[in-house]
Structure formats: structure tokens, C-alpha cells
Amino acid sequence: MNAEEFRRRGREMVDYVASYLENVRTYQPYPDVQPGYLRHMIPDCAPESPDSWDDLFKDIERVIMPGVTHWHNPHFHAYYPTANSFPAMLADILSNGVGCLGFTW
């Protein structure tokens, strides 16, 4: 992935996350899956060559989201609250992008 594709895919991911948060109440707060549910959904071993970004992006809904606990759902009242503000997410992008370890500044 070069810088131009990173920009394009980053916009797609930001759009996905923004839409997810706008609609998070439509998700069941806690997943209705059994341990091992992923076993039949993914290959037994890593692929010889990388999957396309489009295929990986489709796997977010097909593979990942069915097993996610939706901590930001307003009906999820267990454990502890999570930070989900848009400014906090932008700060995470910056922190990860520059490889910042919080204890070094």
C-alpha cells in the first residue's frame, strides 16, 4: 500500500466507522456466536498472496462484526464505558501514524 492508496482507504475506513457509530444502536450489544464461530469462515492457513483490500473490507461485516461486542451501543451497560469521541479517534490516528509511545513525551 502506497501513500495514495492509504489516503483513499483511510477515507473509506473513516466513513465506515462514522456510519457504524451513527447506527450502533441497530446492532445487538453482545454477539450471539459460539466459541469457534470463525473456524468455518476463514482459511486454515495464511494465503500465499495477499487478499485485495476490497475483500478484506467485506470481511469486516461478514467475519468480524458478528463476533463483536458493541461497547458503544446505548443498550450495553456492562463493564466500563469506552471513549468513542471523534476527536479521540483522530488523536489515535495521529498517535499511531507517528509511532508515538505515550510515555516518551
Residue pairs with C-beta under 8 A, 6 or more apart in sequence:
1 9
1 53
5 53
9 53
10 93
12 57
16 57
16 60
17 89
18 86
21 72
21 84
24 70
24 72
24 73
24 74
25 73
25 74
25 75
27 65
27 68
27 70
27 73
28 70
29 69
29 70
29 73
29 75
29 76
30 69
30 70
30 76
31 66
31 67
31 68
31 69
33 66
33 67
37 66
37 67
38 63
38 67
41 62
41 63
42 63
69 76
70 76
71 79
71 82
71 84
72 82
72 84
94 100
95 102
